[in-house]
Amino acid sequence: MGNCLGSGKEAVDGGGSNTRQRKELGTVIDVDGHSVKIVSVLGQGGFAVVFRAAASSGSAASEYALKKILAPSSDPQNVNQCRKEIGLMKQMKHCPQTVQLVASSEGVEGGFVQFWLLMELCDEGHVVDLMNTKISTKFTEAEVLAIFVDVVEAVVAMHGQTPPIAHRDIKPENVLKCGSGYKLCDFGSGSTKHATPGEERSVNNMSEDVDTNTTIQYRAPEQADLYSRKRVDERVDNWALGVFLYKLLFFDDAFGESSLAIVSGKYSIPVQHSYTAGVIDLMASMLVVDPDARATSPVILEKAKQLLNGGGGTRATATAAATAAAPTIATATAGASYNTFGEASAGGGATNNDAGSSWASFN
């Protein structure tokens, strides 16, 4: 959402031409001193395409993901957003739970500013792809926590920066399987511009920013209702982590696309599930409407690690889970099921329409 690649709805005349992509196959590109050869197309969207690239000379890694972005020169906001994404990736190079940027370069191509981002290759798919293989069985609690802990590690590292970085688009589509772990990707929505609506920034300005850079199902209450005048900062990620955990557990959206449901903080727990009270309580600690009372990312990480190491307790019944999290959880009801996972849409699930799954995600 909202990164410099656009929303995926734009005409892809500048960067998405299949003819242009085919011509680039086999081309050797120099990205800030790293010489790589384009091997194949991994995916495309908006004004960007991502290639699989191979080192054309001796290198610590033999293959990379190579993202090409064409930002219209006439749109300085888009250009600056691309630069911001690259800057945030450079800032997170110390964090192994984020997709790593190896090098980047910037140039001009026609009426576009051309960016090349050379990144580590994570070609085992997004978490949403894994979910599509688990439709009938769901994840075990251990599998859920293994994914979740790695993502929270990345969030803690982002929140620990000065000023804190809010990712603002945490969801299964933006988490990649990479080796034995998982990595958070897509920093195009990331922000350090935290504000209280009507004070540092106008409500209208913030509303446009939220609409452009976030996915509605994962928005925090203070984003869904800017007139609440609650400060919007990195704590929105802690709410999104709760929605993300719900998705991993139950393969459904906690609040759908309803801002009213988000602001109420009411959600349902499926009657039939096999998860412990500990993981249900962890989720409830994040899905707190008041950001001042919401669990912080370091606390979330500590609790998640304890659960991963066997501290989940007994299996939670639907009634017990609803009671434990009151008043933020509505009466437990059977969860919806659907056939494929991807960017959720009104009325339930949707198909994952991303063209590739082995690169730092673009929408």
N, C-alpha and C positions, 0 to 999 in steps of 0.2 A: 504493500500500500504506500502510495505517496512518495516513492523514491524517485531518483532522477531518471528512471526508466519510464516514468509515466504510469498510468493506471492500467495499461494494457488495452485501453479502449481506443487509443489514438490510431490514426492511420500510420502504418509502419513504412512509409515511403522512403525515409532517409536511411534507416538502419536495418529494416527487416526484409528487404528484397531477397527472394530466394536466389535470383540470378547473381546478385552481388555476393551472397554467401558462398555460392559454388565457386565463383572466381577467386575467393579468398582462400579456399582449401589448397593446402600445399605452400601457401605464402609464408615466408619467414619474417617475423615481426621482432623488432628490438624494443623491449620495454625497460627503459632505464638501465641499459647494459645487460639485460637478460635476453638472449636470443632464443626464440621459440618458433616452431613450425606448426601452423594450424593443421590439425588432423581431421576433425569432424565437427559438426554442429551439435551442441548439447541442448540448446533451447533458445527461444527468442520471445520477446514481448516488448511492447512500447517501442522505444527508439534504441533497443539494445539486442544484442545477440551474444550468446556465450558459446565458445568453442572449447573442444578438447585440444590441448597443445602439447607438443613434445619438445623437450630441450634439444636444440640443434648442436649443442656442444656439451662438454663436461659440466654436470650440475648435480647438486645434492639430491634433487628430485628429478625423475625422468619425465613425468607428466604433470600438467597443470590444467586448471580451468582459466580460460582467458576471456574476459568480458570486454566487449566493445560497446561503448555508449556514444551515441551522436546526440548532443544537446543543441537545439537551435540557437544560433548566435544571437538571434533577435529576442531570446528569452533569457535575460540575465539571471532571473530567479531559478530557472531550471539548471543553468550552468553552475551557479553557486551551490545548488543542492547536490550536484554531482561531486563538487569539490569537498562539500561537507561530508558526504558519505566516505570518500577516500580518507579524509582527515580522521574520522572516527575509527575507521579500520586500522589506520596507523597507530592511533592511540591505544587500541586494544591488542596490539601485537604481543603483549606480555601474557595474554589470557589464552590458554590452550583450548578452552571450551568455546571459542569463537573462530569462525572461518578466517584463516590467516591470509593477509595481503602480503605477497612477495615483493611486488613492485608495481608502479603505475607511471603512466605518461600522459601528456596532454598535447594536442596539436589542433590543426584546423583542416577540415575537409569540406570544401564548398561553403555552404551557408551554415555549417555546423561546427561546434567545438567537439573534437574527437577525444575520447578518453579510452585508454586501455588499462584494464586492471588484471594483473597476473596474480592468481590465487592458488592456494593448495586445492588439489582435486579431491572432492568427496563424492565418489561415484556409487555409493551404496543406497542412495535414495533419501527422500525426505521421510520424516516420521509419518506423514500422511500416507505415503506409499506402504509403509509397514502396517498401518491400520487397515489398509485395503486387503492385506493378507490375513487379517485377524478378525474379519467380520463376524464369523460364527463363534469364535472362541474368546475374543477380547484378550487384552494383555493380562498377565499375572501381576500381582502387586509388586513383585520384585522387578519385573520388566518396566512397569510404570515408573517406579522410583529410580531405576537406573537412568532412564531418559530425563526424568524431572530433576534429579540432583545435578546432572551436567548443565542443564539449562539454567538452573538457579546459580550455579557457580559463575556462569557468564554474566548473569544479571548483577550478582554481588560485585563483580569486578567493575562493571559499568557504573553502578551506583557509588562505588568507592573513588571515582575520579573527582577532580575539582575543576569546575562544578560537576555534580553528578550527571551522568548521561542516562536519559530515559530511552529505552529501545522503542517503545510505543507500538510494536507490532508482533508481540510474542504469540505464536500459534504453531500448530503442527507443520504447516507449510513452510515455516521459516526455521526448521530444525533439521539438520542433516545427520545421517548415520555416517560416521567416519572412523574406520578401524574398529577399535573396541569400545568407542564412546560416541558421544553426540555433540554437535556443535551448533550454536546459534548463528544465524546468518541474516542477511538483509538489514543493513544499517541505514538505509535510505530514509527511514522515518525517525531516526534517532534525533534527540534534541537535548540541549542544555538550557533552553530558554523557558524557564519555569516562571509561572505568573499566577496571580489571582485575578480572575475575570473582573473587568471594570476598574482595575487599579493599574498595574503595569501595562496591561494590554486590554483593548476593547473586547466585549463579548463577541461582536461580529467577526473581528479578526481571529480570535481564538476558535470560533465555530468553524470558520473556513479551514483553519489549520487542522482541527480534529477531523473534519470530513475528509480532508486530503490524505492525511498521514496515519489514520488508524482504521482498524476493521471493527465494524459496529458490535459484533458479538463479544469482543474482548475489551470494549471501552469500560473504563471505570465510571462510577456514578458521577464524580465531579466533572468528567468529560461529557457524559450524556446529558447533564443538566448544569450548564455553565452559569445559569442564574442562581444556583445555590451559593455562588461566590466562594466555593471552597478552592483552596490553592491547588493548581494542577502542576504536578512535578513528577519526580521519578517514582513516586508511590503508585502511580497508575500501573506500573509494571507489576507491582505486588498483587493487585487485583487481577490483572491479566494472567498471572501465574496460577491463580485460583481457578479461573475459567479454563486455562490450559490443562490443569490437573483433572478437572471434571471431564474434559474431553477425552483425556487418556484413559480415565477409569470407565466411563460409560458410553464413549463413542457418540456423544450427542452434545449439543450446546446447552449450557446452563440457563441462558436467558434468551436465546434466539436473537432476533433483530429488534427486540422491543426495548426502547429506552425506558419506558415505564417499569418494565420488569427489572431492568438494571438498577434504576434509582430506588426501587423498593427493596432490592437485595434478596428477593424471595425466589427460591429455586426448589426443585424436587429431587429426591433421591430415589432411584429405581428400587422397587420392592425386592427384586431378586438380584443379589450381587454377592461377591465372595471376598470383599475387602474388609480390612480391620477397622476398628473404631479410630485407631491412631491416624490413618490416612484420611479418613472422613473429617476428623477434627482439624487436621492440618489444612485441608481445603477450606473449612469454615473460617479458620483464622485469617485467611486472605480475602474472603468474600464478605468483608465488613464495609458497610456503606461509608462510614466516617473514616477518612484517610488517616486521621490522628490515632484511631484505635486499631487500624489494620496492622497485621504483622509486618515487620521490616524484612528486607531480603536476607540479612545475616541470620535472623531468627528462623526464617523459613528454611534456610539451608541447614542450620543446626538440627532442626526437627526432622527434616527429610533424611538426613544422614543417619540419625538415630533409628528411624523406621527402616531404612535400607539395611541396617545392621541387626534387624530383628526385634525392634522395640515397638511393634505395631499393636500388641495386645490382642484381644479376642476379636472375632468377626463381629462387625457392626450389623445389627438388624436395622431395617428401614426405620422402625419406630425410634430405636435408640439414637440413630444418626440424626433424625429430625429433631429429637429432643435436645441432644447435645449441642446442636448449633442454633437452637432457638435464640432470638426470634427471627434470624435471617433465613431459615429454611422453611419452605412451605410444607404442607402435608405431603408425605412421600407418595409418589405415584409411579406407575410403571413407566420406564423410559422408552422413548421412541427408538426404533431401529431403522436403518436404511442401508442401501446396498453399496454405495461407494462414497468415499470421503474426498473432500477438497475444500475449496473456498465455499463456506456455507452460504446459503441463500435463504430468502424467506420461505417458510414452509418446510424446512428440514435440511437434509443434506444436499450436496451437489457434487458433480463430478470434478475431479482434479484436472483442470484444463492446462496446467503448465506443460510446456513442451519438453522440458528436461528436468532431471532431478539430481544432477551431480555437480551443481555449481552453487555459488552464493546466490540465493533465490532472487528472482525478480518477478514482479507481478504484472 
